[in-house]
Amino acid sequence: MSDLPHRFPVDNAAQIFVNIVSEGETTLSRIAFEMTETVDKDRLQQALENVLPHRFPYFQVYLRPATFSYVLERTTDLPQVEEDSHYTNRMVDFHSDRFLFRVRTNGKNIALELSHILSDGYGTLVLLYTLCAEYLRLGGVKVDDHPLIYDVNGGVNPQEWECPYTREFSSKGPHVSTPGSAYLPTGEGIPLSRYYNTRYSLNLEAVREKARGHRATVSVFLSGLYFWALQELRCEDVRNGVVKGLRPLRLQVPVNLRKDYPVISMKNFSYVYTVEWKPQSAEDTLSLEDSIAKVAEGIRHERHTHSVENQIRRNLRASQNFFFRFLPRSIKEFFLGVFYKIFARELFSGVLTSLGEIRFPSGMDEAIERVDILACNSPVPGRNSTCFGFRGKLEMSIGSTIKDLRLEQKIEEGLHQLGLSFDADYKRE
């Protein structure tokens, strides 16, 4: 605990997130566990107070401006468990003594909404697993050990708050060019106070069997379906005269780098595989089977060429540049925001994140009925999607800031083509 400095910098990835927080882009992703019994809010508050200062002091912080960048500043304040709401993942003003996460409950759910300024999906899972385990223990439930449940009485390794990118990568590497703008699905936006969600539930083994038939993993298979649905949207937009030109389709597939690098950092350590296809004419299309093959081929190519690693090295070179490092924070903030809006926002047609299969240890498994995962909102490309396995089901959630259900309808058409049955839950008004 004493090794944790009073102030420490936000990590490389978080520098961008700090500059884009708004009602339209809150940077808050959400993971929620639905319990078998009504949640005792007071006991949950006690669990939070047991867990946060003793095991995750690097999350008990406020965001503060400094001369050259933003920093995370430790505080003795403790967050209060909040009432959950119908529309989730809504904005928190992190510049006014507000934590970069919030714990919410209403009825049987325990939800954690955490900003990417603080950590990624892995960090969100670890904090929520540990919090729920402590909540159950306070209620007399014995919870077995699990890799995502941290010992509340254990020590804190200093590497947990280090930037893993600078630890694992040097800034030396080949030049990496930035791709041009991609096709962006069109659609009427919804009020900023809302965030829609569509959830699909499929039989996991049936999906696995279909994926094996296409020589793909489940996540690659589902990404191929998603890629095809985006293509069908493009064709529809072209036919309606809404979109002109032949901008490429580009799918962003985030990956947890902890699978390949032995880091224990709780800061962001994810990056993205990029799958691209550029049609040669307005009528040029891929079949659903070809889309799945295209995604599988694209991800294999990204891995073989170490594209992700080279992009990280490029980003490190930029952040370690002498001129950039010592720019005043206000000027740096302006340029980062402009860069993101002009370049990063328009690079991808869609995003699909896979969190693998969710499993719980004994004691916790019997107390949880359902898992919900919802990615942070994004005005461009308008939807942000996740998938995961849980108790024999493949669950996919599409968070949407768009009024229509065109993408969802295309995905359902693809599922029917593949012969996969599904249940759909539309959380709208």
Secondary structure, DSSP 8 states (H G I E B T S, - for coil): -TTS-SEEE--TTHHHHHTT-BTTB--EEEEEEEESS---HHHHHHHHHHHHHHH-GGGSEEEEE-SSSEEEEE-S-----EE--SS-S----TTSS--SEEEEEETTEEEEEEETTT--HHHHHHHHHHHHHHHHHHTT------TTS--TTS---GGGGS-HHHHH--S-----------------B--TT--EEEEEEEEHHHHHHHHHHTT--HHHHHHHHHHHHHHHHHHHHHHTTS--S---EEEEEEEEGGGTS-----S--EEEEEEEE--SSTT----HHHHHHHHHHHHHHHHHTTHHHHHHHHHHHHHH-HHHHTS-HHHHHHHHHHHHHHTGGGS-SEEEEEEEE----TTTGGGEEEEEEE----TTTSEEEEEEEETTEEEEEEEE-BSS-HHHHHHHHHHHHTT---EEEEE--
